[in-house]
């Protein structure tokens, strides 16, 4: 039935009531829409329907709807076994049905845009939007609540007396909150006073009696996933040093959509305490930032104990990122720490645990002329936390990309040679402060350069670019090891050529002239480590020059492999060879033809020394006429389509292999430089990376001193090459398909420090994904160095592994550890066990050895609105303090 207003009485005269439709199973019929309740000023359309019957009482201006009754007005809907409508007062009463014991078997249901609720009886006024219910049960934002008496206010708020709420959808919930008075603001929050939380544990499928665990006089719970102000629910925690303590005591203030603030801390029964704050702000994509810090007073044991210890520490971090406009941006991150180094896994800033230094930076960049020029200013700072050493760096630079000043606004015919004249320029300033063991040094460096280029296309794809530059650099060093400042200047005149010739060859060449002005230079003459003579050179200078050139190209070769397609799916191989031949020449500036080296007689012979050894510029090269050879090989494979993507061939990077060395024709002995070989491959899987490299020497060594000698290794009958250093790296990352059949994207392997941070965040349940059956992350790094052949090789062997396995849909076990193969010890091993307890989640973490030796057990609610309700206990062994 559809009703849209009071029927005209003259059309229904003489009838006390009208029954339309009756009998079990009767289908609902309908009538045209009319305007309802016009006398009351309501212009909305009200529709109604009923399965069994609709009974009108014209004398009382009311009607009764029986059997799956339903009334709709705009976005409000009421359904019930029976609905009575008072048309005169614009009210309705909806009644649920009950069995002989008084249990509601079919409730009355009210719903609108703000949510829905079930009740034994609902009274509702259309004009005011007010209503009252009896024995309500409702769901809003995944929160299920019920109450004995409920009043609905005009703004949609519900006042519940004798109510409960929970997020557990089990017919017998595992937990619930009971309150005599609750104010429910749909889509916003629940305000309860007083407040008692009950749990009903389940052990081996057997439900235990309800247990009250958390009585509080007042509490506010959010009903939305977005930010909301409120008290942070504290956690009762325990460890072996502090004993029992409350953690995360505090308040979160969502000031507005752009600003929030959190103040929280810990307090232990033995007097230890911590106070931390976090202030965040964000305005769209324009800017964002965070200011956070904390102070901690930590007491280990009781004050009367002999092993009682106390520490204090603090840290502060400020970040700000801002895009002023598309051409300018500011990025900064300042971090400071102080006090004792004390490992505390319950901290607002986990970086303070594993870092041995506090790094800060700030940078501002702005582009000009359609990003053709860039200006940058930056600051960097590093504080080493195990001592008082620090380093600071302030730098600014300007760079002008290549532009052609004569291409616009000049008189002349098109195609004039001046169109190909270009200019690039740049300037920079750097100031560096270092403090090591109380000794301070200051280094100031200023650079400026300009280059004029001429571009010319020879024919077809052949082209060439000539550039002539002028670069000037000034350097000033103030060091506590010297009584006076040292300073110097360098003038560089580079002439370079870059070209593509004969379509396939890249040819580059350059001639560089450098002149150095050195002032206030302290000279020291040595004999076996003893100073023979000191002096001061008030003004001096020297010049060097060198020439270099290189030629490179690419050669391709393909091989069809139909005989392998059936076995491996490989259809063809492609080999790319990139040879690079380079040449470098400069005179022997250390020889007698140049007055850059001096000679002193020490009583037994003459000792040569670099006159500029302690000046700001002291690099005087020996003579060289070297030819360098680099061969880079890249192998790709084309494979047939896979089952997942039929018809699509795929290209796989099989191997990259490079080798390089050089031969110095100007060297009197040992002209060959060591051979460097590197390789990498992802042939087995895109998630499986193999890389390796090694450095080999062609020459043998003196059996007494271990120094290189001018005799090939092969002449000693020990092979062609002598190993000097090498490394091997393997990174492997895989995961199984989700339970719904989709393939998840494996996480990228992180740096060692990031893996440490993940372990410190292991008590965050957001890391747990029960849908993934298994995950495997593995990395192996091996390094060996034997530059001194008389000594044993120095080796490093580190293995990092992370394995997570979902034993069932409710259990997940993980192992996350590092292993130092050389020292035969584990590095921060951690065992993790997680259990999905329907609406709860349990986690256990155990670090069995090392400086972070600890265990932790916690259980908490899964619902995002109540994820702060968590109980934690554990024991920890703190690390070292400095």
C-alpha positions in Angstrom: 0.0 0.0 0.0 1.2 3.5 -0.7 -0.4 6.4 1.3 0.3 10.0 0.5 -2.2 12.0 2.7 -5.6 12.0 4.3 -8.2 10.7 1.9 -11.1 13.1 1.3 -13.9 12.2 3.7 -16.7 12.7 1.1 -15.2 9.9 -0.9 -15.3 7.5 2.1 -18.5 8.6 3.9 -20.4 6.2 6.0 -17.4 3.9 6.6 -15.8 3.5 10.1 -12.8 1.7 8.8 -11.5 0.2 5.6 -9.4 -3.0 5.3 -7.4 -3.3 2.1 -5.8 -6.7 1.6 -6.0 -9.5 4.1 -5.0 -13.0 4.5 -1.6 -14.7 4.9 0.6 -14.5 1.9 -1.3 -11.5 0.4 0.9 -9.4 -1.8 1.3 -5.7 -1.1 -0.8 -3.4 -3.3 -0.3 0.3 -4.0 -2.2 3.5 -4.6 -1.2 6.8 -6.2 1.0 9.2 -4.3 -0.6 12.2 -2.6 0.7 15.0 -0.4 0.7 13.8 3.3 -0.2 15.7 6.5 -0.7 19.0 4.8 -2.4 20.5 7.8 0.8 19.9 9.8 2.9 21.8 7.2 4.8 18.7 5.9 5.3 18.6 2.2 7.3 15.3 2.0 5.9 12.2 0.4 5.3 9.3 2.9 4.8 5.8 1.4 3.7 2.7 3.3 3.2 -0.9 2.6 2.2 -4.0 4.5 2.1 -7.7 3.6 -1.1 -8.7 5.4 -3.4 -5.7 5.8 -3.8 -1.9 6.2 -6.6 -0.8 8.5 -7.8 2.9 8.5 -9.6 4.5 11.4 -11.1 7.7 10.0 -12.7 8.8 13.2 -9.3 8.7 15.0 -7.3 9.7 11.9 -5.0 6.7 12.3 -4.2 3.5 10.5 -2.6 0.1 11.3 -0.2 -1.8 9.1 0.1 -5.5 9.8 2.7 -8.0 8.5 6.1 -6.8 7.4 4.9 -3.2 7.6 7.1 -0.5 6.1 7.0 3.3 6.1 9.3 5.5 4.1 9.7 9.3 4.4 12.7 10.8 2.5 15.8 8.9 3.8 14.0 7.5 6.9 12.6 4.0 6.9 10.7 2.1 9.6 9.9 -1.6 9.3 8.1 -3.8 11.9 5.6 -6.6 12.2 3.0 -4.0 13.2 3.0 -0.2 12.8 0.3 2.2 14.1 0.3 5.7 12.5 -1.4 8.7 14.2 -2.1 10.9 11.1 -3.3 13.8 13.1 -0.2 14.1 15.2 2.3 12.8 12.6 3.6 10.1 14.8 3.9 6.3 14.6 4.4 3.4 16.9 6.3 0.4 15.5 6.0 -2.9 17.5 8.3 -6.0 17.3 7.0 -9.5 17.9 7.9 -11.6 20.9 7.7 -15.2 21.8 6.0 -16.7 24.9 9.1 -16.0 27.0 9.1 -12.3 26.1 12.2 -12.5 23.8 12.0 -10.3 20.7 12.0 -12.6 17.6 11.3 -9.9 15.0 12.3 -6.4 16.0 11.1 -3.0 14.8 13.8 -1.4 12.7 14.6 2.3 12.2 17.1 3.4 9.7 18.3 6.7 8.1 21.5 8.1 6.6 23.1 8.1 10.0 22.6 4.4 10.7 20.0 1.9 11.9 18.8 0.3 15.1 16.5 -2.6 16.2 14.1 -2.3 19.1 11.1 -3.9 20.8 9.1 -0.7 20.3 9.8 2.5 18.4 7.8 5.8 18.8 8.7 8.4 16.2 7.4 11.9 15.3 7.8 12.8 11.6 7.6 16.6 12.0 10.2 16.9 14.8 12.4 13.9 14.0 12.2 12.9 17.7 11.6 9.3 18.9 11.7 6.9 21.8 12.5 3.2 21.8 12.4 0.3 24.1 15.0 -2.5 24.2 17.0 -1.0 21.4 19.7 -2.8 19.4 21.6 -0.9 16.7 24.8 -0.8 14.6 26.7 2.4 13.7 30.2 2.6 12.2 30.7 -1.2 13.1 29.7 -0.5 16.7 26.8 -2.5 17.9 24.8 -1.0 20.8 21.6 -1.8 22.8 19.6 -0.1 25.5 16.5 -0.5 27.7 15.2 3.0 27.0 16.3 5.2 24.1 15.3 8.7 23.2 16.0 10.1 19.8 16.6 13.9 19.6 15.9 16.2 16.7 19.5 16.3 15.6 19.6 12.5 15.4 21.5 12.0 18.7 20.4 9.0 20.9 20.2 9.1 24.7 20.5 5.5 25.9 19.8 4.4 29.5 20.8 1.0 30.7 22.9 0.5 27.5 25.8 -1.6 26.2 28.0 -1.4 23.1 30.6 -3.6 21.4 32.3 -4.2 18.0 32.0 -7.9 18.4 29.4 -9.3 16.1 29.2 -12.7 17.8 25.8 -13.5 19.2 27.5 -13.8 22.6 30.1 -11.0 22.3 33.6 -11.6 23.6 33.6 -8.1 25.2 31.2 -5.2 25.7 31.0 -1.9 27.5 28.1 -1.3 29.9 26.9 2.2 31.0 23.9 3.6 32.8 23.9 6.7 30.5 25.2 6.9 27.0 25.0 9.7 24.5 25.4 8.4 20.9 26.2 11.0 18.2 25.9 9.0 15.0 29.1 9.0 12.9 30.9 10.9 15.6 31.3 9.4 19.1 29.8 7.7 22.1 29.9 9.4 25.5 29.5 7.0 28.4 29.2 7.6 32.2 29.9 5.6 34.2 31.7 3.0 32.2 32.6 -0.6 32.9 34.2 -2.9 30.3 33.5 -6.6 30.5 35.2 -9.5 28.7 34.1 -13.0 28.3 37.1 -15.1 27.3 36.9 -18.3 25.2 39.3 -21.1 26.0 39.3 -24.2 23.8 35.8 -23.2 22.5 34.5 -23.0 26.1 33.1 -19.6 27.1 34.0 -18.3 30.6 31.8 -16.1 32.8 31.9 -12.3 32.1 34.7 -10.5 33.9 34.7 -6.7 34.6 38.2 -5.4 33.8 38.0 -1.6 33.4 35.7 0.6 35.4 36.0 4.3 34.7 33.7 7.3 35.6 33.7 8.8 32.1 34.9 7.8 28.6 34.5 8.9 25.0 34.7 6.5 22.1 34.9 7.5 18.5 32.5 6.1 15.9 34.5 7.1 12.8 37.9 6.0 11.5 39.0 9.6 11.1 40.7 11.6 13.8 38.8 12.6 16.9 39.8 14.3 20.1 39.8 12.3 23.2 41.7 10.7 26.1 44.2 8.0 25.0 43.4 4.8 26.8 46.4 3.9 29.0 48.0 0.4 28.9 49.2 -1.5 31.9 52.6 -2.8 31.1 55.4 -4.6 32.8 59.1 -5.2 32.3 61.9 -6.6 34.4 63.6 -3.2 35.1 60.7 -0.8 35.9 58.2 -3.4 37.1 54.6 -2.5 36.4 53.9 0.8 34.7 51.2 2.6 32.8 52.1 3.6 29.3 50.5 5.9 26.7 48.8 8.0 29.3 47.7 11.2 27.5 45.3 13.1 25.3 44.8 13.4 21.6 43.5 16.8 20.3 42.2 17.0 16.8 42.2 20.8 16.6 40.7 20.9 13.1 41.1 19.2 9.7 44.7 20.5 9.4 46.2 20.3 12.9 46.3 17.8 15.7 48.4 17.3 18.9 49.1 14.3 21.0 50.6 14.4 24.6 51.4 11.1 26.2 53.7 9.5 28.6 54.5 6.6 31.0 54.7 6.3 34.7 56.1 3.4 36.6 55.6 2.2 40.2 59.4 2.5 40.8 59.3 6.3 39.9 60.5 6.1 36.2 58.5 8.4 33.9 58.5 9.6 30.3 56.7 12.5 28.7 56.3 12.9 25.0 54.5 15.2 22.6 53.7 15.2 18.9 52.3 18.2 17.0 51.3 17.7 13.3 49.9 20.1 10.7 49.0 19.8 7.1 47.4 22.0 4.5 46.6 19.9 1.4 49.6 19.6 -0.8 50.9 23.1 0.2 52.8 22.2 3.4 53.0 19.7 6.2 55.1 19.2 9.3 55.6 17.6 12.6 57.2 18.6 15.9 57.8 15.8 18.4 60.0 15.2 21.4 60.2 13.5 24.7 62.1 13.5 28.0 62.6 10.4 30.1 63.8 9.7 33.6 64.5 6.0 33.9 65.3 4.1 37.1 66.5 0.5 36.9 65.6 -1.5 40.0 64.9 -0.1 43.5 66.8 2.8 44.9 67.9 0.7 47.9 69.5 -2.0 45.7 73.2 -2.1 45.0 72.7 -2.3 41.3 70.3 0.7 41.2 70.9 2.9 38.1 69.2 6.0 36.8 69.3 7.6 33.4 67.8 10.7 31.7 67.5 11.3 28.0 65.7 13.6 25.6 65.1 13.9 21.9 63.5 16.5 19.7 62.6 16.3 16.0 61.1 18.9 13.7 60.1 18.3 10.1 58.6 20.8 7.6 57.8 20.3 3.9 56.4 23.1 1.8 55.8 23.8 -1.8 55.5 27.6 -2.1 54.6 27.4 -5.8 55.6 25.0 -8.7 59.0 26.5 -8.8 60.1 26.6 -5.1 60.1 24.2 -2.3 61.4 23.9 1.3 62.3 20.6 2.9 63.8 20.3 6.4 64.3 17.7 9.1 66.0 18.7 12.3 66.8 16.1 15.0 68.5 16.5 18.3 69.3 14.1 21.1 70.9 14.4 24.5 71.4 12.7 27.8 72.3 9.1 28.5 72.0 6.5 25.8 69.4 4.1 27.1 67.5 1.6 25.0 63.8 1.8 25.7 61.4 0.0 23.4 58.5 2.1 24.7 59.4 5.4 23.0 57.7 7.8 20.7 60.8 7.9 18.4 62.2 4.4 17.6 65.1 5.9 15.7 66.7 6.9 19.0 67.1 3.2 19.8 69.2 2.0 16.8 70.9 5.2 15.5 74.4 6.0 16.6 74.0 9.5 15.3 71.3 12.2 15.0 71.1 13.6 11.4 69.5 16.8 10.4 69.0 18.6 7.1 67.3 21.6 5.6 67.1 22.6 1.9 65.4 25.2 -0.2 65.3 25.1 -4.0 63.9 27.5 -6.5 63.8 27.3 -10.3 63.8 30.2 -12.7 63.2 30.7 -16.4 61.0 27.7 -17.0 63.2 25.5 -14.8 66.3 26.5 -16.9 68.0 27.8 -13.7 68.0 26.5 -10.2 69.0 28.0 -6.8 69.5 25.8 -3.8 70.4 26.4 -0.2 71.0 23.6 2.3 72.2 22.7 5.8 73.3 19.3 7.2 74.3 18.3 10.7 75.4 15.0 12.3 75.8 14.5 16.0 77.5 11.3 17.0 75.8 10.0 20.1 78.6 7.9 21.6 80.9 10.9 21.9 80.8 14.6 21.4 81.9 14.6 17.8 79.8 16.5 15.3 79.8 17.7 11.7 77.9 20.6 10.1 77.7 21.6 6.5 76.1 24.7 5.0 76.0 25.0 1.2 74.4 27.1 -1.5 74.6 26.8 -5.2 73.3 28.3 -8.4 73.3 26.5 -11.8 72.2 27.9 -15.2 71.4 25.3 -17.8 72.5 25.6 -21.3 70.9 28.5 -23.1 71.4 30.2 -26.5 71.5 33.9 -26.0 71.6 34.8 -29.7 68.6 32.8 -30.9 66.0 35.4 -30.1 65.9 39.2 -30.4 69.0 39.5 -32.6 69.3 40.9 -36.1 70.5 38.5 -38.7 69.3 35.9 -41.1 68.0 32.6 -39.8 70.5 29.8 -39.6 73.4 32.1 -38.6 76.2 30.4 -36.8 75.5 32.5 -33.7 72.3 30.5 -33.2 74.5 27.6 -32.0 76.4 29.5 -29.4 75.4 28.5 -25.9 76.4 29.5 -22.3 76.2 27.6 -19.0 77.2 28.9 -15.6 77.2 28.1 -12.0 78.4 29.1 -8.6 78.5 27.6 -5.1 79.6 28.2 -1.6 80.3 25.5 1.1 81.1 25.9 4.8 82.0 22.8 6.8 82.5 22.5 10.6 84.0 19.4 12.1 84.7 18.6 15.7 86.6 15.3 16.4 87.9 14.6 19.9 87.6 18.2 20.8 89.6 19.5 17.8 87.7 21.9 15.6 88.3 22.6 11.9 86.5 24.9 9.5 86.6 24.6 5.8 85.2 27.3 3.4 85.0 26.6 -0.3 83.7 28.9 -3.0 83.3 28.0 -6.7 82.3 29.9 -9.8 82.3 28.8 -13.4 81.1 29.7 -16.9 81.3 27.7 -20.1 80.8 28.9 -23.7 79.7 26.2 -26.2 79.3 25.8 -29.9 77.0 23.1 -31.3 77.3 21.9 -34.9 75.6 19.1 -36.8 78.0 17.6 -39.3 75.8 15.4 -41.5 72.9 13.1 -40.8 73.1 12.0 -37.2 76.7 13.2 -36.6 76.9 16.1 -34.2 79.5 17.8 -32.1 79.6 20.2 -29.2 82.7 22.3 -28.2 82.9 24.0 -24.9 85.5 26.3 -23.4 85.1 27.0 -19.7 86.6 29.1 -16.9 86.3 27.9 -13.3 87.6 29.6 -10.2 87.7 28.1 -6.7 88.8 29.6 -3.3 89.5 27.5 -0.2 90.1 28.6 3.4 90.9 26.1 6.2 91.0 26.9 9.9 92.3 24.0 12.0 93.2 23.6 15.7 96.3 21.7 14.5 97.7 24.8 12.8 98.2 28.2 14.5 97.3 30.1 11.3 94.7 29.7 8.7 95.6 28.0 5.4 94.2 29.3 2.1 94.5 28.8 -1.6 92.9 29.3 -5.0 92.5 27.3 -8.1 92.0 28.4 -11.7 90.8 25.8 -14.2 90.4 26.2 -18.0 88.6 23.1 -19.4 88.3 22.7 -23.1 86.0 19.8 -24.0 84.4 18.1 -27.0 81.3 15.8 -27.0 80.3 14.2 -30.3 78.4 11.4 -32.0 80.3 10.3 -35.1 79.5 7.8 -37.8 76.1 7.4 -36.2 77.3 4.7 -33.7 80.3 6.2 -31.9 80.2 8.5 -28.9 83.6 10.4 -28.8 84.5 12.7 -26.0 87.7 14.6 -25.3 89.0 17.3 -22.9 92.1 19.3 -22.2 92.3 20.7 -18.6 94.7 23.3 -17.3 94.9 24.0 -13.5 96.8 26.6 -11.7 97.0 26.6 -7.9 97.8 29.6 -5.7 98.8 28.5 -2.2 99.4 30.8 0.7 100.5 30.5 4.4 101.6 26.9 3.9 103.2 25.1 6.8 106.0 22.8 5.5 107.2 19.7 7.4 110.2 17.6 6.4 110.1 14.0 7.6 112.6 11.2 8.2 111.0 7.9 9.3 108.2 9.8 11.0 110.5 12.4 12.7 110.3 16.1 11.8 113.7 17.3 10.5 112.8 20.8 9.6 109.8 23.1 9.6 109.2 26.3 7.7 106.5 28.5 6.3 105.8 29.3 2.7 104.1 32.7 2.6 103.3 32.5 -1.1 103.7 29.7 -3.7 101.9 28.2 -6.6 102.0 25.3 -9.1 100.3 24.3 -12.3 99.1 21.0 -13.8 97.4 19.9 -17.0 96.0 16.7 -18.4 94.2 15.4 -21.5 91.6 12.6 -21.6 89.4 11.1 -24.3 87.0 8.2 -24.6 85.2 6.3 -27.3 82.1 4.1 -26.8 79.6 2.3 -28.9 77.0 -0.5 -28.7 77.1 -3.8 -30.5 74.1 -6.2 -30.6 73.7 -9.8 -31.3 70.7 -12.1 -31.2 70.3 -15.9 -31.1 67.0 -17.7 -31.7 66.6 -20.6 -29.2 63.6 -22.7 -30.4 65.3 -25.8 -28.9 64.9 -24.2 -25.4 61.4 -22.9 -25.8 59.8 -26.2 -24.8 62.0 -26.6 -21.7 62.3 -23.1 -20.3 60.1 -20.9 -22.5 63.2 -19.1 -23.8 62.6 -18.1 -27.4 65.6 -15.8 -28.1 68.7 -14.3 -26.5 70.0 -10.8 -27.0 73.6 -9.8 -26.2 74.5 -6.1 -25.9 78.2 -5.3 -25.8 79.2 -1.8 -24.7 83.0 -1.3 -25.1 84.5 1.9 -23.7 88.1 2.8 -24.5 89.6 5.8 -22.7 92.9 7.6 -22.8 94.5 9.9 -20.1 97.7 11.7 -20.3 99.6 14.2 -18.1 103.3 14.9 -17.5 105.2 13.7 -14.4 104.8 16.7 -12.1 106.7 14.9 -9.4 109.8 14.8 -11.5 112.8 17.1 -11.5 111.5 19.1 -14.4 109.0 20.7 -12.1 109.9 22.5 -8.9 107.1 20.9 -6.9 109.1 18.4 -4.9 112.1 19.3 -2.7 115.0 17.3 -1.4 116.5 17.3 2.1 119.6 15.5 3.4 118.9 13.5 6.6 122.5 12.5 7.4 122.3 9.2 5.5 120.8 10.2 2.2 118.5 12.5 0.4 114.8 12.5 1.2 112.2 13.8 -1.4 109.1 15.5 -0.1 106.1 17.3 -1.5 106.5 21.0 -0.9 102.7 21.4 -0.8 102.0 18.4 1.4 100.1 20.4 4.0 98.6 23.1 1.9 94.9 23.2 0.9 96.0 21.9 -2.5 98.5 19.1 -2.4 97.5 16.7 -5.2 100.4 16.6 -7.6 100.0 13.8 -10.0 102.6 11.4 -11.3 103.1 11.0 -15.0 100.6 8.9 -16.9 99.8 7.8 -20.4 97.0 5.4 -19.7 94.6 3.5 -21.9 91.5 2.2 -20.1 89.3 -0.6 -21.3 85.8 -1.3 -20.0 83.6 -4.0 -21.4 80.0 -4.1 -20.3 77.9 -7.1 -21.4 74.1 -7.2 -21.0 72.1 -10.3 -21.7 68.3 -10.3 -22.2 66.0 -13.2 -22.8 62.6 -13.2 -24.6 60.3 -15.8 -23.1 57.0 -17.2 -24.2 53.8 -15.9 -22.6 52.9 -17.1 -19.1 49.7 -18.7 -18.0 48.7 -15.5 -16.1 49.1 -13.3 -19.2 48.4 -15.5 -22.3 49.7 -14.2 -25.6 52.1 -11.6 -24.1 55.8 -12.3 -24.4 58.1 -11.0 -21.7 61.6 -9.8 -21.7 63.9 -10.7 -18.7 67.2 -9.2 -17.7 69.4 -12.3 -17.4 72.8 -10.9 -16.7 75.0 -7.8 -16.6 78.7 -8.4 -16.6 81.4 -5.7 -16.7 85.2 -5.8 -16.6 87.6 -2.8 -16.6 91.3 -2.2 -16.3 94.0 0.2 -17.7 97.6 0.3 -18.8 99.9 3.2 -18.0 102.6 3.5 -20.8 104.4 6.2 -18.7 104.9 3.9 -15.7 108.4 2.5 -15.2 107.0 -0.5 -13.5 103.6 -2.2 -12.9 101.8 -0.4 -15.7 98.6 -2.6 -15.4 96.0 -1.3 -12.9 93.9 -3.9 -11.0 91.1 -5.6 -12.8 87.6 -4.8 -11.6 84.7 -7.3 -12.4 81.1 -6.7 -11.5 77.9 -8.7 -12.3 74.2 -8.7 -11.5 71.2 -10.8 -12.4 67.5 -11.1 -11.9 67.2 -14.1 -14.2 65.5 -16.4 -11.7 62.8 -14.0 -10.6 62.2 -10.2 -10.6 62.2 -10.6 -6.8 65.5 -12.4 -6.7 68.6 -10.2 -7.2 72.1 -11.5 -7.4 75.1 -9.1 -7.5 78.8 -9.6 -7.1 82.1 -7.9 -7.7 85.8 -8.5 -7.2 89.1 -6.6 -7.6 92.2 -8.5 -8.8 95.8 -7.6 -9.2 98.0 -8.8 -12.0 101.2 -8.4 -9.9 102.8 -10.4 -7.2 104.1 -9.1 -3.8 107.2 -9.0 -1.7 107.1 -12.0 0.8 108.7 -9.8 3.5 106.9 -6.5 3.2 103.7 -7.5 1.4 104.1 -4.6 -1.1 103.4 -5.0 -4.8 106.4 -5.8 -7.0 107.0 -5.6 -10.7 106.5 -9.2 -11.3 103.4 -10.9 -12.7 101.5 -13.2 -10.4 101.6 -15.8 -13.2 105.5 -15.8 -13.0 105.2 -17.1 -9.5 103.1 -20.0 -10.7 100.0 -18.9 -8.7 97.6 -18.1 -11.5 97.0 -15.0 -13.6 95.3 -12.9 -10.9 95.7 -12.2 -7.2 92.5 -11.5 -5.2 92.4 -8.2 -3.4 88.7 -7.7 -2.4 85.2 -8.8 -3.4 81.6 -8.9 -2.4 78.5 -10.9 -3.0 74.9 -9.8 -2.4 71.7 -11.8 -2.6 68.2 -10.3 -2.1 65.2 -12.6 -2.2 61.6 -11.6 -1.6 58.5 -13.7 -2.2 55.0 -14.2 -0.8 52.1 -16.6 -1.5 48.8 -15.7 -3.0 46.2 -14.2 -0.8 43.4 -16.4 0.4 41.0 -14.8 -2.1 43.3 -15.9 -4.9 44.9 -12.6 -5.7 48.6 -12.1 -5.8 50.0 -9.6 -3.4 52.9 -7.3 -4.3 56.0 -8.4 -2.3 57.6 -5.8 -0.1 60.9 -4.3 -1.2 63.9 -5.4 0.9 64.8 -2.5 3.1 68.1 -1.3 4.4 69.5 -2.8 7.6 68.4 0.1 9.8 64.9 0.1 8.4 64.6 -3.6 9.2 65.6 -2.9 12.8 62.9 -0.2 12.9 60.3 -2.7 11.7 61.3 -5.0 14.6 60.9 -2.2 17.1 57.4 -1.6 15.6 56.5 -5.3 15.7 53.9 -4.7 18.5 51.8 -2.7 16.0 49.1 -5.1 14.9 48.8 -3.3 11.6 51.8 -5.4 10.4 49.7 -8.6 10.6 48.0 -9.8 7.5 46.3 -13.2 8.0 45.2 -13.3 4.3 48.8 -13.9 3.1 49.7 -17.6 3.7 53.5 -16.9 3.7 56.2 -14.3 3.2 59.9 -14.8 2.8 62.5 -12.0 2.8 66.1 -13.0 2.6 69.3 -11.1 2.0 72.9 -12.3 2.2 75.9 -9.9 2.1 79.5 -11.2 1.9 82.6 -9.1 1.7 86.2 -10.0 1.8 89.3 -7.8 1.7 93.0 -8.8 1.4 94.9 -5.8 0.4 97.8 -6.9 2.5 98.7 -10.4 1.2 100.7 -11.2 4.4 97.6 -10.9 6.5 94.4 -13.0 6.6 91.5 -11.7 4.7 89.1 -9.5 6.6 85.6 -10.8 6.0 82.1 -9.7 6.7 79.2 -12.1 6.3 75.7 -10.9 7.2 72.4 -12.7 6.7 69.1 -11.1 7.2 65.9 -13.1 7.1 62.2 -12.6 7.7 59.7 -15.4 7.4 56.0 -15.2 8.1 53.7 -18.1 7.9 49.9 -18.2 8.5 49.4 -21.6 10.2 45.7 -21.1 9.8 43.2 -18.3 9.2 43.7 -17.3 12.8 47.4 -18.0 13.5 50.5 -16.3 12.1 54.1 -17.0 13.1 57.1 -15.0 12.1 60.9 -15.0 12.5 62.9 -11.9 11.9 66.6 -12.0 12.5 70.1 -11.1 11.3 73.0 -13.5 11.6 76.7 -12.5 11.6 78.3 -15.6 10.0 81.8 -14.4 10.8 81.2 -13.9 14.5 78.8 -16.8 14.7 76.1 -14.8 16.5 72.5 -13.6 15.8 71.8 -9.9 15.4 68.5 -8.9 17.0 66.6 -12.2 16.5 62.9 -12.0 17.1 60.1 -14.6 17.2 56.6 -13.3 16.6 53.4 -15.1 17.2 50.0 -13.6 16.4 46.5 -14.9 17.1 43.2 -13.6 15.6 40.7 -13.8 18.5 37.6 -12.7 16.5 37.2 -9.2 17.8 40.5 -9.3 19.7 44.1 -9.9 18.6 47.0 -11.4 20.6 50.7 -10.9 19.9 53.8 -12.3 21.5 57.4 -11.2 20.6 60.5 -12.7 21.9 64.2 -11.6 21.4 66.1 -14.5 22.9 69.6 -13.0 22.8 71.7 -9.8 22.2 71.5 -6.4 23.7 67.8 -6.1 23.0 67.0 -9.4 24.8 63.3 -9.1 25.8 59.9 -10.6 25.6 56.5 -8.9 25.2 52.9 -10.2 25.3 49.9 -8.1 24.5 46.3 -8.4 23.6 44.1 -5.7 22.2 40.9 -5.0 20.3 41.0 -5.1 16.5 38.4 -2.4 15.8 40.2 0.8 14.6 38.1 2.9 17.0 39.3 1.0 20.0 42.8 -0.1 19.0 44.2 1.8 22.0 42.5 -0.7 24.3 45.5 -3.0 24.7 47.1 -4.8 27.6 50.8 -5.5 27.5 53.4 -7.1 29.7 57.0 -8.0 29.1 60.6 -8.1 30.3 63.5 -6.2 28.8 67.2 -6.1 29.2 68.4 -2.6 28.4 71.4 -2.0 26.2 74.5 0.1 26.9 74.5 3.7 28.1 77.2 6.2 27.3 
